[in-house]
Amino acid sequence: MRRSVQDKLIAEIHDWHRGGIIDASVSERLAARYGRRDWLGAALKWLGLFAVVLLGAAVLSAIAMAINDSPLAMAVLLGAAAALSGYFGVRMATDPAQRHPVSGSILVTVALLAVYGCMSLVYVATGGDRYGNAMPLLMLITAAAAGATAYRFMLRWPLLLGLLLLFHGVGSWHAYGGHGWYFADIHDERVMAVVALLSIALGYWHEVRLEAGALRRHQGFGSLWLIFGLLYLNLSLWFLTIPRPTLFSVLVFTAAAIAQIVAGARFKDARFTGFGVVFLSIDMYTRLYEHFWDRLSAGTFFLLAGALGVVIGGSLEWRALRDLRGARQH
């Protein structure tokens, strides 16, 4: 929950109590629900995310171990785990007293992961021998189930899982190659860029329009759509510039990063600015590496890059201070 919304709710609760609308016990119960300390909520979210990652890895490990041995038996076990986890997770997440909201969201998310594992093993157990081709479809089915669950019960974690599966099902993947080596790939960067742009537009509209009206109880959903769209848009445009870039792909990537910085300044939105700055830096580093790494020493390379960053940052700071003085004078 946003801090501004939390503060407004606490103020309204105190006003209701002072006005005699609610008694002291109801006021204390509501204040306990909406007045949690921010650091504790943040810690619970990070611990919950860590738990989801570990449990997801356990589900994937179970799939890998059962594919060649007993896929049907493991599918039954995962199906039962999904049903139990989903049942208790929904009850905990939708508890009116909100005593275990994070734990409930974790269980619901794990249930969806178990559903994906169950479908995968059923496919293998029924004679499917092209799991690599079926995997994107299974991801998209699970993503749809995660999205429906998220909107039905107003839970953001299932939506995060659904968006991750959506983009990976559309055509992106990553893996661990061993010996500390990770690799990533997007099968069709142009298609992924279009999907990411649609996600950005949907996320912004969702946040500005829907969450201020019909979906006011789904705070934060639009932000997830927006962030995933920005991430995969920039990754797609970056991958188009390596390993054999064309001038057009480089110009599009650079223009997109600058446009995000401008949009962030225009809308006062740090998400656009952050992604723009990070990927513009990656773009500059990639271009410098391609054209000057073998011609300059490493020390000279980093010295020039650092000096350029200082100059750009100083000019932006000077411009911001000048605009601030001008606004004060008027």
N, C-alpha and C positions, 0 to 999 in steps of 0.2 A: 504494500500500500504506500502511496506517495506520502511524504512528510506533510505536505500542505493539506491533503485530505484528512490525514490522521489528526492534525491540529484542529481542523474545523470540526471534526466529529467530537473531539474531547470538549471543545468549547460549547457545542450544542448540548452535549450531555449535562454539563454543569448548568447551562441555562434552563434546561428542562427540570432539573432538580430544584433550582432556586424558584422556578415558577410554579412548583407543585404538580407538574405533569407526571413525574415519576418519583418514587420514594427513594430513600437512601440505599436500600439493598440493590435495587435495579440500577441505580447510578453507579455503585461500586462494581457491579458485575459488568456493565458496559465499559466502564473506564478500564477495567482489567483486560478486557478484550482488545480495545483499540489504543490503549496507552502503553503498550509494550515498549521497552527501551530499544532504540534503533540498533545498538551494537549486538544485542542478543538476537534480534531477528536476522541480522546479517550473518551472524555466526551459524545460526540454525540452517539458513539457506545454503551456505557453503558446505556445511557438514552433510546436508541432505543431497546436494549435488554430487559430492564425493561418494556417498552411499549408492546413488543411482548408477554412477559409472562403474563401481565395483560389482554391483548386482547385475548390471547389463553385461559386463565381461564374463560373469559366471554363467549367464544364460547362453552367451555365444560359445563359451567353452563346452557347455553341455551339448550344444548342437554338434560341434566338431567331434566330440568323443562318441556320440551316439549314431552318427551317420553310417559308420561301417559296422556297428555292432547290433544295437537294438533300437532303431529309430522310432518304432511304433510305441514301445514301452515308455521311452523318454517323452514322446509326444503326449501320452496320457498323463504323465507326471507333470509336465509343463502346463497342460490344460487345467489340471486340478489346482496347480499353484496359481495360475492366472485367475481362476474363479474365486479362490479364497482371498487372494491379495486384493483383487478388485472389489469384492464385497466389503471387506473390512476397511479398505482404503477409502471407499466412497462414504461409508458411515462416519469415519473419523474426519474426513475432509469437510463434510457437510454438517457436522455437529453444530447446532446453534450456539453452544457455548464456546466453540472454537478452542477446545482444550488441546487437540493434537493436529493442527492443520498441516504442518510440515510433514509429519509422519504419514498422514493420510495421503498427501500428494505423492510421496515417495512410493507408497504401496500401489497406488493407481498407475503410476508410471511403470513400475516393475511389472504389473499385471499386463500392460500393453506390450512390454518387451517379451514377456512369456508367451503372449498370443502370437507374436511374430515367430518365436522359436517353435511353437507348436505347429503353426502352418508350414514352416520349413520342413520339419521332420515328417509331417503327414505327407507332404509332397514326395519326399524321398522314399518313405515307406510304401507308397502306392505305385512305385515303379518309375518315378520321375528321375531322369538321368541328365537333365540339363538345368541343374540348380542355378548356374551362373546366369542363364537366361530368365529363369523364373524369379530370381531374387528382386529385381526392380519392381515387378508387379506386387510381390508380397510386401515390399517396403511401402508402396503407394497405398495398398489396402490398410496396412497398419497405421499409416499417416492419416488416412481418412477417419479411422476409428479413434485415433488420438485427438484429432481436431474436434470430432463430434463430442467426445467425452469432455474435452476442455471447455467447450462452449456450453454444454449441458450443465456441468457442475461448477462452472466458473473457476477452473483450475489452470494456472499458467504452465505448470510443469509438463503436463501432457501435451500442451500446444508446442512447447519447446521441442519435445521428442518428435511430434508430428512434423514440424518444419524441418528438422534435421533429416528425417526419413524421406520427406518430400523432395528435398534438394538432392539427396543421394539417390533416390529412386529415379529422378529425372536424368541423372547422368554424372554424378560426381562420387568419388570414393577416395579413401586413403588407407594405408596399411603400414605395418611394421615389417621391414625387410630383414631384420636381424642386424647384429653388430652395431647398434645405435643408429641405424639408417631408416628413415621414414620417407615414404613417397606418396604423392597425391596426384590426382588426375581428374580432368573433366572431359568427358567424351566429346562433347560438342560445345565449345565455349560460347559460340554465338547464340545457340538456343538457350543455354544457361543464363546468358546476359539478359535476354528478353524476359525469361521467367523471373529473374532477380528484379528487373525494372518494374514488372507487374507487382511483385511483392512489396517493393518500396512504395509504389503508388497506393496499393491497398492498405499498407500499414499507416501511411500518413492520413489517408481518408478515414480509416478506422479510428485513429487516435483523435483527430480533430473533429470529426462529425459524429461517428457512431458512439464513441465513448462519452460524448457530451449529450447524447440523446437516448436512443433505444437500448444501447449496450453500456449504459453508465456503470453497471456492476461488473464489467469486464475490463477494469483498468489494467493497463500494462500489456494487453494482448496486441494492440497496434504496434507498440514498441518492439515486440518480438518479430513481427512481420517485417518491420522497417530494418532492424539490425541484421537479420538474416539476409534480406535483400541487398543491403549495402555490402555485406561481407562477400557474398557470392558474385555480385556484380564486379567488384574490384578484383577478386581472384580470377574471374573469367577474362577480364580485359588484360590483366597482368600475364596470364598464361598465353594469351594471343601474341604477346611480344617476346616470348622465349620458346625455343632456343634460336629460331631464325626470324627475327622481327622484320616487319615491313614498316615503311615510314607512316603509312596510314594507321596501322595498329598502334604504333607508338604515340601518334598525335591524338588518337581517340582516347587512349589510356590517360595521357597527360591532361587532356581537356576535361575528362570525367572527374579526375581528382581535383582539379582547380574549381570545377563547377560545384563539387561538394563543399569545398571550403567557402565559396561564395554563398551557397545556399545556407550553410551553417551560420554565417555572419548575418545573412538576411533574416532568417527565422529565429536567430539566437538559439540554435540547437547544436549542442556539443557533439551529438552523434554524427551528424554530417561533417562537422569540422574535424573531428577525430579521425574518421575513416579517410577523409580527404588528405589530411596532413600525413598520416601514416603511409598511405599508398603513393602519394606524391614523392615522399622520401624513398620508398622502395623503387619507384620509377627512376628517380635520379641516380640512385645507387646502381641499379641495373645497367643504365646507359653508361655511366662512368666506368663500371666494371668491363663492359663490352668494348669500349673504345679506348680507354686510357690505362687499364690495369697493367697491361704488358709494356706500356711506354713510360710509366712513372713508377717510382719506388712506392712502397706501401705507405711510408711516412708522408711523402708528398701528397699522395692520394687523399689520406685522411685529413691532412692539414688543410688542403683546398676545400674538401667537403665541409669540414667544421667551420672554416672561415665563411663559406657561402651561407651556411645555416645561421651564423651570427649576424651577417649582413641582412638577410631576409627577416629574421626575428626582430632585429633592431629597427628596421624600417617600418615593420608592422606596429611595433610598440610606439614609435614616434607618431605614426599616423593616428593611432588610437588616442594618445594623449592630446594631440592637436584637435581631434574631433570633440573630445571631452571638454577642453577649454572653450571651444566655440559654442558648445551647447550651454555651458554655464553663463557665458556672456549674453546669450540671447534669453 
